[in-house]
Amino acid sequence: MVALIVGLVFVLFAVYSVLPVEWSLQWGTYVLDFLRGGVPIVALFIGLIAILIGIADIKDKIEARKEEEEEAAEAKE
């Protein structure tokens, strides 16, 4: 219950701080600047993670083929 209340308070503060009205903090432009600067960095990290996952997948497939060939060779003997 406490987590729900804290979550609601933070969401309300976030909405209040970016509203384009006189009585709010009017941080909307700063938030947009932050998002514009952060998107390329997030894209870089996602790309690096995808590359690492792809390399690991290729290595796993090569290893699986080797194991299948070894099992086939053992079965023939």
VEXGU-633354 format. One record per residue (C-alpha): residue number from 1; z, y, x. Coordinates in Angstrom, 3 decimals. Example, Ala and Ser with C-alpha at 12.3 -4.5 7.8 and 13.67 -1.06 7.14 Angstrom:
# residues 2
 num        z        y        x
   1    7.800   -4.500   12.300
   2    7.140   -1.060   13.670
***
This chain:
# residues 77
 num        z        y        x
   1    0.000    0.000    0.000
   2    0.821    2.359    2.845
   3   -2.538    1.643    4.486
   4   -4.319    2.513    1.233
   5   -2.509    5.848    0.958
   6   -3.140    6.695    4.615
   7   -6.803    5.762    4.198
   8   -7.149    7.996    1.150
   9   -5.488   10.901    2.966
  10   -7.877   10.564    5.908
  11  -10.935   10.317    3.641
  12   -9.855   13.371    1.685
  13   -9.235   15.311    4.905
  14  -12.668   14.334    6.227
  15  -14.377   15.468    3.039
  16  -12.327   18.687    2.960
  17  -13.118   19.533    6.565
  18  -16.907   19.309    6.153
  19  -17.314   20.967    2.775
  20  -19.550   24.051    2.889
  21  -17.181   26.290    0.915
  22  -15.050   29.247    1.989
  23  -11.687   27.530    1.564
  24  -12.452   24.515    3.782
  25  -12.466   24.145    7.561
  26  -16.306   24.129    7.576
  27  -16.676   21.667   10.429
  28  -19.935   20.341    9.014
  29  -22.134   21.772   11.776
  30  -19.837   20.366   14.459
  31  -19.884   16.954   12.818
  32  -23.682   17.008   12.691
  33  -23.851   18.038   16.360
  34  -21.538   15.157   17.240
  35  -23.652   12.703   15.269
  36  -26.865   13.984   16.852
  37  -25.377   13.501   20.298
  38  -23.843   10.149   19.489
  39  -26.831    8.430   17.912
  40  -28.772    7.973   21.189
  41  -25.689    6.599   22.922
  42  -25.023    4.143   20.094
  43  -28.699    3.133   20.148
  44  -28.426    2.536   23.907
  45  -25.386    0.282   23.508
  46  -26.987   -1.655   20.643
  47  -30.136   -2.116   22.716
  48  -28.184   -3.356   25.737
  49  -26.215   -5.780   23.603
  50  -29.436   -7.059   22.008
  51  -30.986   -7.587   25.448
  52  -27.928   -9.509   26.652
  53  -27.923  -11.668   23.524
  54  -31.646  -12.359   23.983
  55  -31.160  -13.405   27.608
  56  -28.266  -15.678   26.656
  57  -30.375  -17.220   23.885
  58  -33.234  -17.948   26.292
  59  -30.809  -19.538   28.771
  60  -29.319  -21.694   26.002
  61  -32.768  -22.895   24.926
  62  -33.699  -23.804   28.510
  63  -30.418  -25.677   28.934
  64  -30.928  -27.525   25.627
  65  -34.423  -28.614   26.716
  66  -33.034  -29.913   30.014
  67  -30.354  -31.892   28.188
  68  -32.930  -33.359   25.789
  69  -35.157  -34.378   28.706
  70  -32.191  -35.999   30.475
  71  -31.243  -37.887   27.311
  72  -34.839  -39.022   26.847
  73  -34.984  -40.193   30.468
  74  -31.707  -42.106   30.047
  75  -32.940  -43.700   26.840
  76  -36.062  -45.005   28.592
  77  -34.003  -46.708   31.269
***
